[in-house]
Amino acid sequence: MLRIHFTAEDLARTRVAVTIGAATETMYGLRLLRDCAARALPFRPWRAAVRGRLGERARPVTSLLALDGPDVDLTVLMGDTPSVEEGIDNLLRASPARLRTEFEHIDFHPSQLPWARKLAEGDLEALRDFAAGLTACNEAIVAPYWSSARAHLEGVRSTFARTLLDGGIERLLEGMCAPMVRWRAPVLEMGYHRNVDVHLGGRGLVIAPTVFLWREPRLLWDSQDDTAAPTLALPTVGDAAAAATLWGTARTADRSLGALLGRTRAAALKVAAEGCSTTELARRLNVSIAAASEHATVLRNAHLITTSRRGKSVVHTVTPLGAELLGSPPTDHG
């Protein structure tokens, strides 16, 4: 049993995140594909659609999936950003101490231990291989459904927000993810392979709805920052009805949007929904940077995306009109 102990200050500081992050959702998706959980009814259409998409480019990540126990905590290493590109930037800036902490205790396959050690030591080539592999995995199994997944997660978050407004934080804790999570004030309990007590100590808790988790919530925390609030990843796809919108409408929506905008610009609008730079847009569309810039200009002139500067890069995001066209709520990437 895992028990999370709250104080009054923790209750006041508990919040609901928009997403656990594209990187962590990708890792959860890989685990789903490998384990029998992917055969669960809600995920069968997704599994059938993406099986066989993972090619050689994905091997640096798929080969590192832990034999048993937890995988690498990519939320700590890459953040909860909905953009894989931003997550990779965070990974490449991670300190050697943080990398060692996250990699050295993972139960990797013996054949992968030498390369895993390079990752843990911060070897730049190994990190770039890992980043390229994660990008390939994301493109194969998560990105085709990311727009509908974001809309689903926003819906869950809105439900949580209404519960919070109507009944307060304790009502939210009582109702979320039952019966897997139980609120017995002032302790939140959930199943775990051993008895663990986590005292939040005034840090609060981040509740992160996720798509590619099945049944078992997971508690993530930064062992190098004792001031950071732990994150509770909650599964939100519990039945076939919830999954139908995620897997069943993606291709139909893609065809309709493609007919309206053209396939490439429809794809560009979907990428912008995640927040992206022109370089990432070019890479995701497999076009030149100049062509990506031209597509972005057309979408911006049509008031479907907006462009702002972030450091040395420009970032494209969808406008409310663009989000409505995609069938999902706009997201604040600032």
BAROKE-791197 format. One record per residue (C-alpha): residue in one letter; x, y, z. Coordinates in nm, 2 decimals, m for minus. Layout:
(r 'a', (X, Y, Z))
...
***
This chain:
(r 'm', (0.00, 0.00, 0.00))
(r 'l', (0.12, 0.35, m0.09))
(r 'r', (0.00, 0.62, 0.15))
(r 'i', (0.04, 0.99, 0.08))
(r 'h', (0.01, 1.20, 0.39))
(r 'f', (m0.14, 1.56, 0.36))
(r 't', (m0.13, 1.85, 0.59))
(r 'a', (m0.36, 2.15, 0.56))
(r 'e', (m0.09, 2.33, 0.37))
(r 'd', (m0.05, 2.04, 0.13))
(r 'l', (m0.43, 2.04, 0.05))
(r 'a', (m0.40, 2.41, m0.03))
(r 'r', (m0.11, 2.36, m0.26))
(r 't', (m0.25, 2.06, m0.45))
(r 'r', (m0.32, 2.13, m0.82))
(r 'v', (m0.42, 1.95, m1.14))
(r 'a', (m0.18, 1.96, m1.43))
(r 'v', (m0.27, 1.99, m1.80))
(r 't', (m0.06, 1.68, m1.89))
(r 'i', (0.21, 1.45, m1.75))
(r 'g', (0.41, 1.55, m2.07))
(r 'a', (0.45, 1.40, m2.41))
(r 'a', (0.78, 1.22, m2.32))
(r 't', (0.63, 1.04, m2.02))
(r 'e', (0.31, 0.95, m2.21))
(r 't', (0.54, 0.80, m2.48))
(r 'm', (0.72, 0.59, m2.22))
(r 'y', (0.39, 0.47, m2.08))
(r 'g', (0.27, 0.39, m2.43))
(r 'l', (0.58, 0.18, m2.49))
(r 'r', (0.52, m0.01, m2.16))
(r 'l', (0.15, m0.07, m2.27))
(r 'l', (0.27, m0.22, m2.60))
(r 'r', (0.52, m0.45, m2.43))
(r 'd', (0.30, m0.56, m2.14))
(r 'c', (m0.03, m0.75, m2.16))
(r 'a', (m0.21, m0.43, m2.05))
(r 'a', (m0.22, m0.32, m2.41))
(r 'r', (m0.47, m0.61, m2.47))
(r 'a', (m0.71, m0.44, m2.23))
(r 'l', (m1.03, m0.36, m2.42))
(r 'p', (m0.99, 0.02, m2.42))
(r 'f', (m0.65, 0.00, m2.58))
(r 'r', (m0.71, m0.28, m2.84))
(r 'p', (m0.78, m0.04, m3.13))
(r 'w', (m0.48, 0.17, m3.05))
(r 'r', (m0.25, m0.14, m3.02))
(r 'a', (m0.38, m0.28, m3.35))
(r 'a', (m0.31, 0.05, m3.53))
(r 'v', (0.04, 0.11, m3.39))
(r 'r', (0.18, m0.24, m3.38))
(r 'g', (0.47, m0.27, m3.62))
(r 'r', (0.52, 0.11, m3.64))
(r 'l', (0.83, 0.10, m3.42))
(r 'g', (1.13, 0.07, m3.64))
(r 'e', (1.50, 0.07, m3.59))
(r 'r', (1.51, 0.44, m3.50))
(r 'a', (1.31, 0.36, m3.18))
(r 'r', (1.55, 0.09, m3.05))
(r 'p', (1.76, 0.32, m2.82))
(r 'v', (1.45, 0.37, m2.61))
(r 't', (1.27, 0.03, m2.65))
(r 's', (1.58, m0.15, m2.56))
(r 'l', (1.61, 0.04, m2.23))
(r 'l', (1.26, m0.05, m2.10))
(r 'a', (1.32, m0.19, m1.75))
(r 'l', (1.28, m0.57, m1.71))
(r 'd', (1.08, m0.52, m1.39))
(r 'g', (0.98, m0.23, m1.17))
(r 'p', (0.97, 0.14, m1.28))
(r 'd', (1.11, 0.28, m1.59))
(r 'v', (1.32, 0.60, m1.62))
(r 'd', (1.12, 0.90, m1.48))
(r 'l', (1.11, 1.12, m1.79))
(r 't', (0.89, 1.38, m1.61))
(r 'v', (1.20, 1.47, m1.39))
(r 'l', (1.44, 1.46, m1.68))
(r 'm', (1.23, 1.62, m1.96))
(r 'g', (0.95, 1.80, m1.78))
(r 'd', (0.57, 1.79, m1.83))
(r 't', (0.58, 1.99, m2.16))
(r 'p', (0.35, 1.88, m2.43))
(r 's', (0.63, 1.93, m2.68))
(r 'v', (0.88, 1.65, m2.73))
(r 'e', (1.13, 1.90, m2.87))
(r 'e', (1.12, 2.11, m2.55))
(r 'g', (1.16, 1.79, m2.34))
(r 'i', (1.47, 1.69, m2.54))
(r 'd', (1.62, 2.03, m2.47))
(r 'n', (1.56, 1.97, m2.10))
(r 'l', (1.72, 1.63, m2.12))
(r 'l', (2.03, 1.76, m2.29))
(r 'r', (2.07, 2.02, m2.02))
(r 'a', (2.02, 1.77, m1.73))
(r 's', (2.32, 1.75, m1.49))
(r 'p', (2.53, 1.44, m1.46))
(r 'a', (2.41, 1.40, m1.10))
(r 'r', (2.04, 1.40, m1.21))
(r 'l', (2.11, 1.16, m1.49))
(r 'r', (2.29, 0.92, m1.26))
(r 't', (2.00, 0.94, m1.01))
(r 'e', (1.74, 0.85, m1.27))
(r 'f', (1.93, 0.58, m1.46))
(r 'e', (2.15, 0.40, m1.22))
(r 'h', (1.88, 0.20, m1.02))
(r 'i', (1.68, 0.09, m1.32))
(r 'd', (1.67, m0.29, m1.39))
(r 'f', (1.78, m0.28, m1.75))
(r 'h', (1.85, m0.59, m1.96))
(r 'p', (2.21, m0.69, m1.91))
(r 's', (2.28, m0.64, m2.28))
(r 'q', (2.20, m0.27, m2.24))
(r 'l', (2.39, m0.20, m1.93))
(r 'p', (2.71, m0.05, m2.10))
(r 'w', (2.50, 0.19, m2.30))
(r 'a', (2.28, 0.27, m2.00))
(r 'r', (2.59, 0.36, m1.80))
(r 'k', (2.69, 0.60, m2.08))
(r 'l', (2.35, 0.77, m2.05))
(r 'a', (2.39, 0.79, m1.67))
(r 'e', (2.73, 0.95, m1.72))
(r 'g', (2.59, 1.22, m1.95))
(r 'd', (2.76, 1.10, m2.26))
(r 'l', (2.63, 1.34, m2.53))
(r 'e', (2.62, 1.09, m2.81))
(r 'a', (2.42, 0.85, m2.60))
(r 'l', (2.18, 1.12, m2.49))
(r 'r', (2.12, 1.22, m2.85))
(r 'd', (2.06, 0.86, m2.95))
(r 'f', (1.81, 0.83, m2.67))
(r 'a', (1.64, 1.16, m2.78))
(r 'a', (1.62, 1.05, m3.14))
(r 'g', (1.47, 0.71, m3.03))
(r 'l', (1.21, 0.88, m2.81))
(r 't', (1.11, 1.11, m3.09))
(r 'a', (1.07, 0.81, m3.32))
(r 'c', (0.86, 0.64, m3.05))
(r 'n', (0.64, 0.94, m3.00))
(r 'e', (0.58, 0.99, m3.37))
(r 'a', (0.48, 0.62, m3.41))
(r 'i', (0.25, 0.56, m3.11))
(r 'v', (0.14, 0.89, m2.95))
(r 'a', (0.16, 1.18, m3.20))
(r 'p', (m0.12, 1.05, m3.43))
(r 'y', (m0.36, 1.06, m3.13))
(r 'w', (m0.22, 1.36, m2.94))
(r 's', (m0.48, 1.62, m3.05))
(r 's', (m0.77, 1.40, m2.94))
(r 'a', (m0.57, 1.29, m2.63))
(r 'r', (m0.52, 1.66, m2.53))
(r 'a', (m0.89, 1.72, m2.57))
(r 'h', (m0.97, 1.42, m2.36))
(r 'l', (m0.73, 1.53, m2.09))
(r 'e', (m0.87, 1.89, m2.09))
(r 'g', (m1.21, 1.73, m2.04))
(r 'v', (m1.09, 1.53, m1.74))
(r 'r', (m0.93, 1.84, m1.60))
(r 's', (m1.24, 2.05, m1.64))
(r 't', (m1.44, 1.78, m1.46))
(r 'f', (m1.19, 1.79, m1.18))
(r 'a', (m1.21, 2.17, m1.17))
(r 'r', (m1.59, 2.16, m1.13))
(r 't', (m1.56, 1.91, m0.85))
(r 'l', (m1.31, 2.13, m0.68))
(r 'l', (m1.53, 2.43, m0.71))
(r 'd', (m1.85, 2.25, m0.60))
(r 'g', (m1.70, 2.04, m0.31))
(r 'g', (m1.35, 2.15, m0.24))
(r 'i', (m1.02, 1.97, m0.26))
(r 'e', (m1.13, 1.68, m0.04))
(r 'r', (m1.43, 1.60, m0.26))
(r 'l', (m1.18, 1.59, m0.56))
(r 'l', (m0.95, 1.35, m0.38))
(r 'e', (m1.25, 1.13, m0.28))
(r 'g', (m1.38, 1.10, m0.63))
(r 'm', (m1.08, 1.08, m0.86))
(r 'c', (m0.98, 0.74, m0.99))
(r 'a', (m1.20, 0.54, m0.75))
(r 'p', (m1.17, 0.26, m0.64))
(r 'm', (m0.80, 0.25, m0.72))
(r 'v', (m0.73, 0.56, m0.52))
(r 'r', (m0.90, 0.61, m0.17))
(r 'w', (m0.91, 0.92, 0.03))
(r 'r', (m0.91, 0.86, 0.41))
(r 'a', (m0.84, 1.20, 0.55))
(r 'p', (m0.57, 1.31, 0.58))
(r 'v', (m0.42, 1.02, 0.37))
(r 'l', (m0.45, 0.92, 0.01))
(r 'e', (m0.41, 0.54, m0.04))
(r 'm', (m0.35, 0.33, m0.35))
(r 'g', (m0.22, m0.02, m0.42))
(r 'y', (0.15, m0.07, m0.43))
(r 'h', (0.39, m0.38, m0.42))
(r 'r', (0.52, m0.28, m0.08))
(r 'n', (0.42, m0.05, 0.21))
(r 'v', (0.54, 0.31, 0.15))
(r 'd', (0.45, 0.63, 0.34))
(r 'v', (0.51, 0.96, 0.16))
(r 'h', (0.48, 1.28, 0.37))
(r 'l', (0.43, 1.58, 0.15))
(r 'g', (0.55, 1.81, 0.42))
(r 'g', (0.39, 2.13, 0.28))
(r 'r', (0.49, 2.07, m0.09))
(r 'g', (0.15, 1.98, m0.21))
(r 'l', (0.07, 1.73, m0.49))
(r 'v', (0.04, 1.77, m0.86))
(r 'i', (m0.24, 1.55, m1.00))
(r 'a', (m0.16, 1.47, m1.37))
(r 'p', (m0.43, 1.29, m1.58))
(r 't', (m0.27, 1.06, m1.83))
(r 'v', (m0.39, 0.86, m2.14))
(r 'f', (m0.14, 0.58, m2.17))
(r 'l', (m0.17, 0.44, m1.82))
(r 'w', (m0.38, 0.14, m1.74))
(r 'r', (m0.55, 0.10, m1.40))
(r 'e', (m0.25, 0.17, m1.18))
(r 'p', (m0.17, 0.53, m1.07))
(r 'r', (0.20, 0.62, m1.03))
(r 'l', (0.37, 0.86, m0.80))
(r 'l', (0.67, 1.04, m0.94))
(r 'w', (0.90, 1.27, m0.75))
(r 'd', (1.23, 1.44, m0.79))
(r 's', (1.47, 1.29, m0.54))
(r 'q', (1.72, 1.57, m0.59))
(r 'd', (1.47, 1.85, m0.51))
(r 'd', (1.29, 1.81, m0.18))
(r 't', (1.10, 2.13, m0.23))
(r 'a', (0.92, 2.01, m0.55))
(r 'a', (0.57, 1.87, m0.53))
(r 'p', (0.54, 1.50, m0.62))
(r 't', (0.33, 1.41, m0.92))
(r 'l', (0.05, 1.16, m0.91))
(r 'a', (m0.01, 1.02, m1.26))
(r 'l', (m0.37, 0.91, m1.29))
(r 'p', (m0.51, 0.67, m1.56))
(r 't', (m0.82, 0.82, m1.73))
(r 'v', (m0.91, 0.57, m2.00))
(r 'g', (m1.11, 0.31, m1.81))
(r 'd', (m1.36, 0.18, m2.06))
(r 'a', (m1.42, 0.13, m2.43))
(r 'a', (m1.66, 0.43, m2.45))
(r 'a', (m1.39, 0.67, m2.32))
(r 'a', (m1.14, 0.52, m2.57))
(r 'a', (m1.37, 0.54, m2.87))
(r 't', (m1.32, 0.91, m2.90))
(r 'l', (m0.94, 0.88, m2.87))
(r 'w', (m0.88, 0.60, m3.13))
(r 'g', (m1.20, 0.60, m3.34))
(r 't', (m1.21, 0.96, m3.46))
(r 'a', (m0.85, 1.03, m3.53))
(r 'r', (m0.85, 0.91, m3.89))
(r 't', (m1.19, 1.06, m3.98))
(r 'a', (m1.09, 1.40, m3.83))
(r 'd', (m0.76, 1.39, m4.02))
(r 'r', (m0.93, 1.32, m4.35))
(r 's', (m1.18, 1.60, m4.30))
(r 'l', (m0.92, 1.85, m4.19))
(r 'g', (m0.69, 1.74, m4.48))
(r 'a', (m0.97, 1.80, m4.73))
(r 'l', (m1.02, 2.16, m4.60))
(r 'l', (m0.66, 2.27, m4.56))
(r 'g', (m0.46, 2.02, m4.76))
(r 'r', (m0.28, 1.73, m4.59))
(r 't', (0.05, 1.91, m4.51))
(r 'r', (m0.11, 2.22, m4.36))
(r 'a', (m0.36, 2.01, m4.17))
(r 'a', (m0.06, 1.82, m4.03))
(r 'a', (0.11, 2.15, m3.95))
(r 'l', (m0.19, 2.27, m3.76))
(r 'k', (m0.19, 1.95, m3.55))
(r 'v', (0.18, 1.99, m3.47))
(r 'a', (0.12, 2.36, m3.37))
(r 'a', (m0.15, 2.24, m3.13))
(r 'e', (0.14, 2.10, m2.92))
(r 'g', (0.35, 2.42, m2.94))
(r 'c', (0.65, 2.39, m3.17))
(r 's', (0.93, 2.58, m3.33))
(r 't', (0.98, 2.62, m3.70))
(r 't', (1.26, 2.37, m3.69))
(r 'e', (1.04, 2.11, m3.52))
(r 'l', (0.76, 2.18, m3.76))
(r 'a', (0.99, 2.11, m4.05))
(r 'r', (1.12, 1.79, m3.89))
(r 'r', (0.77, 1.66, m3.81))
(r 'l', (0.64, 1.74, m4.16))
(r 'n', (0.96, 1.62, m4.33))
(r 'v', (0.99, 1.94, m4.52))
(r 's', (1.26, 2.21, m4.54))
(r 'i', (1.26, 2.49, m4.28))
(r 'a', (1.17, 2.74, m4.56))
(r 'a', (0.87, 2.53, m4.65))
(r 'a', (0.77, 2.49, m4.29))
(r 's', (0.79, 2.87, m4.24))
(r 'e', (0.57, 2.92, m4.54))
(r 'h', (0.31, 2.68, m4.41))
(r 'a', (0.32, 2.86, m4.07))
(r 't', (0.27, 3.20, m4.25))
(r 'v', (m0.04, 3.07, m4.43))
(r 'l', (m0.19, 2.93, m4.11))
(r 'r', (m0.11, 3.25, m3.92))
(r 'n', (m0.26, 3.47, m4.19))
(r 'a', (m0.58, 3.26, m4.16))
(r 'h', (m0.58, 3.33, m3.79))
(r 'l', (m0.54, 2.95, m3.71))
(r 'i', (m0.20, 2.98, m3.53))
(r 't', (m0.01, 3.26, m3.36))
(r 't', (0.37, 3.29, m3.34))
(r 's', (0.57, 3.43, m3.05))
(r 'r', (0.94, 3.45, m2.96))
(r 'r', (1.08, 3.24, m2.68))
(r 'g', (1.45, 3.30, m2.64))
(r 'k', (1.62, 3.25, m2.97))
(r 's', (1.34, 3.05, m3.12))
(r 'v', (0.99, 3.13, m3.24))
(r 'v', (0.70, 2.92, m3.11))
(r 'h', (0.39, 2.84, m3.30))
(r 't', (0.06, 2.77, m3.11))
(r 'v', (m0.30, 2.74, m3.22))
(r 't', (m0.55, 3.02, m3.18))
(r 'p', (m0.90, 2.95, m3.04))
(r 'l', (m1.02, 2.93, m3.40))
(r 'g', (m0.75, 2.68, m3.49))
(r 'a', (m0.83, 2.47, m3.18))
(r 'e', (m1.20, 2.47, m3.27))
(r 'l', (m1.11, 2.34, m3.62))
(r 'l', (m0.91, 2.06, m3.46))
(r 'g', (m1.19, 1.99, m3.23))
(r 's', (m0.99, 2.05, m2.91))
(r 'p', (m0.96, 2.34, m2.66))
(r 'p', (m0.67, 2.58, m2.71))
(r 't', (m0.37, 2.52, m2.48))
(r 'd', (m0.16, 2.78, m2.31))
(r 'h', (0.21, 2.71, m2.39))
(r 'g', (0.34, 3.02, m2.22))
***
